[in-house]
Amino acid sequence: MGWRRGGGADGVARRWVLLLCVGSFCLGLLFTDRMWSLPEADEVAVLPNLRREEEAERKTGDCNVGKVQGKHDYNDMLRVSDAHHNSQTLDKAIANLETELSAARTLQDSFLNGSPVQEDYKASESTGRRKYLMVIGINTAFSSRKRRDSIRNTWMPTGEIRKKLEEERGIIVRFVIGHSAISGGIVDRAIQAEDKKHGDFMRLDHVEGYLELSGKTRTYFATAVALWDANFYVKVDDDVHVNIATLGNILSKHISKPRVYIGCMKSGPVLSDKDVRYYEPEHWKFGEVGNKYFRHATGQLYAISKDLAAYISLNKHVLHKYINEDVSLGAWLIGLDVEHIDDRRLCCGTPPDCEWKAQAGNTCAASFDWKCSGICNSVQNIWGVHKKCSEDEKALLTVSF
């Protein structure tokens, strides 16, 4: 009541103060709202720069991604290239070793099955194998015990002399034989007992039989080249007289030739008559009746170089066997780049032929009778041949190869 009573100028003043306060409050709200909604000048200047930096970062990021991706692609290409190069290198290495490995795997079965020559195999493994001049394999049969003894008593060194021949001269001499159709039979046990006594056999994974001589020859070369690393591999029949030093001297003249086939070359008729000896069941392959064989070494004795023995070893499962083993060997080599060497000192006759030649200083390496395809009655006659046609006893350990 006192306030209203005091009206007049004081009442008006109070109203204007109130209106001014309300108006000021409203103006304050309005001004504050504008301040919140409009950015400051510094913020206005900073925002575009931030946007440009973000865009630059995005662009830079894209480039970096491209660079990183490019590096990954290049590295991938390098890895692919390296892998391809490594693959080619490996292929070449495999190609270089394929023959040797294949031959080793093929041959392993042929001489480890029941073979009593394990020590020879251990001593001639591929790493650090000793080099020999020649391996002489004497083809023999179960029924030829007396022939083997006659050879041991004449031209073949035995016991310590044979070991010395191997160690000092690099010459291996072995009788070559397979097994019977019933492996482990009485004839096989007889050979095992004989080998235990003399230690001079090479046992083959081969079934013995006269009509299987080609297969036996093929297996002999495959087995010999696996057992011993030699320059030459010789096959000789057990009814032939051999002067080993003279044979070694002949072969050593050809030691620098990679593929040589040495023997007494001949070209006999292809026999189509079933009732004659050396009948050729496949005569039709050689042309018309009356044709002759290609040149090949006579079967009593011949030698081939290591490369040829290795070739036979590697391909033994596809080499065709003719009925006559000397023809088979000639057929295996006729299509190859081989030098055929015809040396008549490898097929001298028995006395007086080899005797006259020995007296003239032209000692024969091998002597036999052509009419008998060996020494006739060799068990009885080989000693006479040895006495008249043999080389000096000291030649074997003194001659220079």
TABEL-V386657 format. One line per field, one symbol per residue. ss: DSSP state (@ for helix, = for strand, . for the rest). phi: phi as a letter, one per 40 degrees, with the letter a starting at -180 (. if undefined). A space follows every 10 residues. Layout:
ss=???
phi=???
This chain:
ss=.@@@@...@@ @@@@@@@@@@ @@@@@@@@@@ @@@@@@@... @@@@@@@@@@ @@@@@@@@@@ @@@@@@@@@@ @@@@@@@@@@ @@@@@@@@@@ @@@@@@@@@@ @@@@@@@@@@ @@.....@@@ @@@....... =========. ....@@@@@@ @@......@@ @@@@@@@@@. =========. .....@@@@@ @@@@@@@@.. =======..@ @@@@@@@@@@ @@@@@@@.== =======... ==.@@@@@@@ @@.......= ======..=. .......... ..@@@@.... .=...===== =====@@@@@ @@@@@..... ....@@@@@@ @@@@....== ==.@@@.=.. ..@@@@@@@. .....==.=@ @@.=...@@@ @@@@@@@@@. ....@@@@.. .
phi=.cccccegcc cccccccccc cccccccccc cccccccbcc ccccccddcc cccccccccc cccccccccc cccccccccc cccccccccc cccccccdcc cccccccdcc bccgccbccc cccbcdcgcc cbcabbbcca bdcbdccccc cccbcccbfc ccccccccbg bbbacbacbc cbdgcccccc cccccccbgb bbcbcaccic cbcccccccd cccccccbcb cbbbbbccbb cbbccccccc cccbccccbb bbiccaaccc cbcccbcgdb dbdccbgcdg cbcccacccc aabbcddccc ccccbccbcc bccccccdcc ccbccbcbcc bcbcccaccc dcdccccccc gbcccabacc cbficcfcdc bcccccccbc cddcccbbcc c
